Amino acid sequence: MRHQSLYRAYRPHTFKEIVGQEEVVTPLQSQLENKKIGHAYLFAGSRGLGKTSIARIFASELKIHERDVYELDAASNNGVDEMRNLNDSIYTLPFASEYKMYILDEAHMLSKGAWNALLKTLEEPPQHVIIVLATTELDKVPETVRSRCQVFVFKKPTRQGLAKLVQDVSKKEGVTIEPAAAELIALLGDGSYRDALSVLEKALSVGDGKTLSREQTEQATGAPRHALVHGLVEALSFGDTGKALLTIHTAEEGNIDMQLYLMLVLEYTRQILLIRHAPDLQKEIQSELGEDAYKEAKAISDAKDSFLTHSTLAVFLDAAARIRFSPVPALPLELAVLAISRQD
C-alpha cells in the first residue's frame, strides 16, 4: 500500500476538527446557519495553517459535490488566459449541487493582467459561484481585490498548541512521545501544522514504533543535541568564555544549523530565567524539558553566581536577527558570547 503522510492522514474534515482558528470557523458556521453565503472569500496566513482544508470543509458543509469544487494553483496558472478560461467556466451551471466553488491557492502569484481579468467576476459572479482565494502573502493581493472579498486572516498556532497536536497524533499512531521531543518538534514546526507533522513523521521513521525520545528526534531531524545547547548556556552561566566558544566550534564541526542552534540556546536560556523568576511556571517547564534536562536547567537557575540575566537574552535576540544574513554562520553567535562576557 502507498504510504499516506501524517498531514494528509490527519487533515481535518469537519469544522469541529479545526484547531486554533476560531476567528475563521465561527463566522463561516454562522453564515451557514443563517444561509447568508458570500460570493468571494480571501483566506490569508502563512503556510500549513489549513486554508485550503477549511475551504474544502466549507464546500462540504454547503453540500457541494466534489465535481463542483475546482482547485487551481495560481502559482502555475497565473496568466490572463487562465483567468479568462476560468471566467468562461464560471458561467456554466453546477453538475450536481446548488453551488460551484473555485479555490485559487497561492493567489498572490497572479499577474497584474490576471487580477484585472478576474476583477469583474469577483465583483459580480453568478449566484451559483463561490470563489475562495488563498494566499500566504496578503500584502501582494491588490486592494481592489481585497475590497471585493470577505477577508479571513489565519493565526499561527502557539508552540504549546503544536506540541499538543504532535502528542495527539503520536498517540493515534500508537507511539508514546516524550514531552521534550514533542516540544522540539513543535519548535521545528515553526508555526505550521503541516510542517510540525512532517517533522514528526521524519522522527517516527527512526524510532521503534512504540516510543519516541528527544534524542531520537534530534538524530532524525539533525537538530543540535541538547548537550551542546546546555553546554553553551552552562559555560556562559559560569563566565567561561573559552568553553562557550569551544562548544560553538564543536556544533559547527558537527554541521549543525547555526540558526536553529541559536534558537534552541535562546529558548533554553529563557526557560532557565523563567524557572528563576516565575516559580509558578516551573511545573510547565519541567514537562517541556523532561526530568533530566529540567534538573540541569534548575541547577543553573539556582546558582547564586550565575551570569545569566535578561541582558543575555537581549544579546541572543540581536544575534538571531543577524544570523540569517551572516557570511559566517557561527559568527553572530560567537560575537554574542563575547558581548555577554564583556557585560559580565
N, C-alpha and C positions, 0 to 999 in steps of 0.2 A: 504494500500500500504506500502511496505517496504521503510523505510527512507533511502535516499542516503546522505552520508556525503558531507559536503561542498567541501572538497578537490576533491572528485570524481565528484561531480556535476559541478565544475568549472575547471576541468582538461583541459588544452589546447588541441585542436585537430588539429591546424594548426600552422605553423611556425610564422604566424602573431600574434598569441595569446601568444607566448612566451615572457616573460618579463625578461629583465636583463641578457640575455645570448647571446648577440650579437656575442661574440668571438667564440661561438659554432655554432650558427644558420647560420651566414653569410657564413662560408666556406662550410657547408653542402649544402646550397642553391646553391652555386657556382658549387659544384660538380654535383648537379642535372642538372643545366643549361648546363654545359659543357659535361655532360654524362661521367664523369670520377669518377666512384664509386669505393671506396676502398673495400678490401675484409675483413678487420678486423679493428674495432674501439674500443678504450678504453675510456669510459666516467668516469671521476673521480670527486668526490666532496662530500661534507657532505650530510646528509640525507635531503630529501624533496626539492631538487633543480630541479627536473624534468628530471633526467637522463633517466629513462625508458619511460617517456612520450615523450621525444624527439626521442628516438629510435623508438617508435611506429609511431610517425609522419613521421619520415624518411622513414619507411616502407610504410606508406600510400602514401607519395609523389612518391615513386618508384612503386606505384600501385601493391604492393604485397598483395595478397589476405590473409585474416585472417587465412585461413587454412595453409598458408605457412609461418606464423610467429610463432615461438616456443619460449616460455619463460621458463627459467629454474632457479630455486632458488638454487644457488650454495652453500648456507649455509646448505641445507639439502640433496643436491646431489653432494657431494664434493669428491667422491672416484674415483678410477681408473676405476671401472666397469661402472659407469655412463658416464665417458668421452669416454670410448670405445664404449658404446651404441650410444652416440652422434656422434662419428666418423663414425660409420656404417650408421646412418640415414642420415648424411650429403650427402652421395653419391647418394641417391635416388633423382630423379628429382622432381621439384615442382609440386603441384597439378594443380594450375590454374594461375601461374604467371611466370614471367621471372626469378625471384629470390626467394630463400628461405632465411629468416632471423632468426638467432638464437640469443636471448637476454639472457645473463647469468648475473643475478643480484647477488650482493654480491660476486663477482668473487674472491676477496681476500681470501675467505674461502676455496677455492680449496686446496686439499692436494698436497704435492710435486709430488707424483705419478700421480695425476690427471693432473697437469700442464704439466708434461712430456708427458702424453698420448695425450694432446691437442696440444702440441707444433708444431708437424709436420703439423697438419691440419691448424693451424694459419698461417704457413709459405706458404703452397701451397694448399689452399682449392679449390674445384671445381669452375668453372666460375659462376655457378648459386647460390653460397652461400655467404652470408654476415654474419659475426659474430660481435656482439656488446657485449663487456664486460662492466659491470657497477660495480663500487666499491666506497666505502666510505673511503678506506684506500689504496691509491696509493702506498705507500711505501712497502706494503706487496705483491705487484704484482711483480714477478721476472723480472729482467731487460731483460732477454731473451724474455719474453712475450711482454713487453713494446716496444721493438725494432721492433717487428713484427706488431705493431698496429699503427693506427693514434690516438694519444692521445689528448683528449679534457678535459681540466680542467674547471669545472663549478664554477662560482663565487657565493659566498654568497650574498644575496640581502642586501642592506642598510636598516637601520631601517625605513628611510623615504619611501623606496620602499615597504616595508612590510605594513607600515601604510596605504599607498595609496591602496594597494591590499585589505586590510581589509575594507577600506571605500567603494571601488568599489563593493565588494561582498555584503556588508551590503545594499548598495543602490539597488542592483539587488534583494535582499531578501525583499525589501520594508521596511527596517529599517533605521532610522536616527541615526547615531552613533556620539557621542561626539568625537571631535579630541583627547581629553585626553584619552578616552577609546581606541581609535584606536592605540595611541602611546603605551599604556600599553600592549595591545595585541601584538603589533609588538615587544616589548621588551621581552615578554614572549615567542614569537615565536623563539627566539634565532637563527636568521639567516636561518630559514627554512620556505618555503612557506606552506608546508603541516602542520607543527606544528602551524603556525600562524592561519591557517583556522580551525584547530582543537580547538584551544583556543577560536576563535570567535564563533564556534558552541556551545561550552560549555557556553560561556557568553550569547548567544542569548536564551539559554534554561531558563534563569531566568528573561528575560525581558518580556515586554508586547507585543512583536511582532511589535512594532512601533518605539520605541526609545531604545537606549542603552547608559547608563551613565557610567562614570568611577566607581562610587560606586557600580553599579550592576555588573560590570566586576570584581571588587575586591571581591565581595561576591561570585560570581560564581567560580572564579579561586583560591580563597584562598590567593590572593596577599595581601600584607600589605596595610592597609588603608593609604591614603595619609596623614591623620592627624598624624600617627606615624612617617612617613618619615619627614614631615615638623617639627614635634615636636623635633626630634633629631637634625636636622640641625639648627633650631632656637636656641635651647639650646646651641649648640656649638658656634653659632654666638655671643651670649651674654656672652660666657665664663662660662656658668653654667654647670659645670661637673656633679654635682649631678643630675640635671634634665635630662641630656643626658643619664646617666646610668640608671635612673629610666625608661626612655622611652624605652630603650633596654629591660629592665626587663619586661615591660608591653607587648612588642611584643613577648618576649619569652613565657610569661604566656599564650598568645593567640595562641600558637603553630604555630607561623609564621616561615616560612622557612628563616633562618638567611642569607643564601647565597643570596636569592632573595631580602631580606630586604636590605642587604648591597649594592647590585647592584642598587636598587632604590634610596638609600641615596646618593650613588656616582653620579648617573645621575642627581639628583636634585641639589646637590652641584655644579656640573659642569654647569648646566643651570643658577644658580644664579651668578656664576662668569662670564659667558658669557654675561648675562644681564649687569653686571657692566662694563666689559671691551670691549664688542663688541656691541655698540648701534645698528648697522645695523642688528643684528640678533634678536633684541627684538620682532619684529612682528612675526617672525617664532616661537620663543619660546612661545610667548603668545598663538599662535594657538595650539602648542603641549600641553601646560599645561591646557588650558582653562582659562576663565576670572578670576575666584576666586583664583585658585592656582597661577596664574601669579601675582596677586596683592600681595599675601603673599611672593612670591619669590622676587618681586621688592622691597618690604619693607625691606627685609633682605639685598638685594644688595645695597640699597641706604643708609643703616645705616652707619654713619661715624665711629662708634665704633665697627663695626663687626669684629670678629676674624677670619672669613673665608678667607683663602688665597689659593694660588696654593699649598702650603705645605699641606693643609688639604686634597686636592685631592691625593697627593702623599702618604700620610699615609693610606688613604682608599684603594688605589690601592695595597699597600703592604698587607693590611688585606684581600683583595679579593683573593690574591694569596695563602693565608694560610687557609682560612676558610673551604675549601673543605676537608681538612685533619685534622681539629681540632677535638679532642675528645669531647670538649665542644663547641657546635656550636656558642654560643654568645661570647666566649672568644676573638677571634680576633677583633671583633667589639668593645668590651669593652676596650681592650688594645689600639686600635686606638684612642678612645676617650681620654684615659689617656695620650697618646703620644701627641695628639693635645693640650690638656690642658697644658702639660709641656712646649710645644713650646711657647704657649701664655704667 
